Amino acid sequence: MARILGAYSISYKGLKLGKHAFDFEINNDFFAEFPEGEVKEGTLTAKVTMNKQNNLLEFDIVIKGMVKVTCDRCLEQFFLPVEYKGFLVAKIGNEEVEDQADIIFLTEDDHEVNLAQYLYESIHLSLPLKRYHGLKGSSIEDCDQEMLKYIKFEEDDQPEVDPRWQALKDLLNNNN
């Protein structure tokens, strides 16, 4: 594992039972470790609260910050605010088991858990399907106005309704 991603590990072996807080800074160097990813730039903070129990680690994770994405309208890149809240469980046992959705499995020989992959995936899951200027506090005025001249917006795409169908719909609505 790359040295940069090692910074997102929590060594839990020497910690007492109970809650422990950790803060991680996520920046461009972090995203460079995932070259296949859509996000290449961003500045985020991950606040992790780990509750250590005998054979179980529970992680409350909150990620906040900004990532650079491409506007679906004008194709310019802009910084979009993102926020993620999640819960991850790490079970410690003697046998190796394949990880599941929000459950990872550690062996008795493990002494640390690396959260880099989980943080990376969580950031991507927090992105909306449609990304455009004006979303989540960003400014719609930042859209490339030259590009917008060539775009036909959805309200312009509404087909004209045949008046016979409209009359039938009105009858149906009046009877209900």
Secondary structure as the mmCIF struct_conf table of DSSP 4:
data_model
#
loop_
_struct_conf.conf_type_id
_struct_conf.id
_struct_conf.beg_label_comp_id
_struct_conf.beg_label_asym_id
_struct_conf.beg_label_seq_id
_struct_conf.end_label_comp_id
_struct_conf.end_label_asym_id
_struct_conf.end_label_seq_id
HELX_RH_AL_P HELX_RH_AL_P1 ARG A 3 GLY A 6
TURN_TY1_P TURN_TY1_P1 ALA A 7 TYR A 8
STRN STRN1 SER A 9 SER A 11
TURN_TY1_P TURN_TY1_P2 LYS A 13 GLY A 14
BEND BEND1 LEU A 15 LEU A 15
HELX_LH_PP_P HELX_LH_PP_P1 LYS A 16 LYS A 16
BEND BEND2 LEU A 17 LEU A 17
STRN STRN2 GLY A 18 ILE A 26
HELX_RH_AL_P HELX_RH_AL_P2 ASN A 28 ALA A 32
TURN_TY1_P TURN_TY1_P3 GLU A 33 GLU A 33
TURN_TY1_P TURN_TY1_P4 PRO A 35 GLU A 36
BEND BEND3 GLY A 37 GLU A 38
STRN STRN3 GLY A 42 LYS A 52
BEND BEND4 ASN A 54 ASN A 55
STRN STRN4 LEU A 56 THR A 70
TURN_TY1_P TURN_TY1_P5 ASP A 72 CYS A 74
STRN STRN5 GLN A 77 GLY A 93
BEND BEND5 ASN A 94 GLU A 95
BEND BEND6 ALA A 101 ASP A 102
STRN STRN6 ILE A 103 THR A 107
TURN_TY1_P TURN_TY1_P6 GLU A 108 ASP A 109
STRN STRN7 GLU A 112 ASN A 114
HELX_RH_AL_P HELX_RH_AL_P3 ALA A 116 LEU A 125
TURN_TY1_P TURN_TY1_P7 SER A 126 SER A 126
BEND BEND7 LEU A 127 LEU A 127
BEND BEND8 LEU A 129 LYS A 130
TURN_TY1_P TURN_TY1_P8 HIS A 133 GLY A 134
BEND BEND9 LEU A 135 LEU A 135
TURN_TY1_P TURN_TY1_P9 LYS A 136 GLY A 137
HELX_RH_3T_P HELX_RH_3T_P1 ILE A 140 ASP A 142
BEND BEND10 CYS A 143 CYS A 143
HELX_RH_AL_P HELX_RH_AL_P4 GLN A 145 LEU A 148
TURN_TY1_P TURN_TY1_P10 LYS A 149 TYR A 150
HELX_RH_3T_P HELX_RH_3T_P2 GLU A 154 ASP A 157
HELX_LH_PP_P HELX_LH_PP_P2 GLN A 158 ASP A 162
HELX_RH_AL_P HELX_RH_AL_P5 PRO A 163 ASN A 175
#
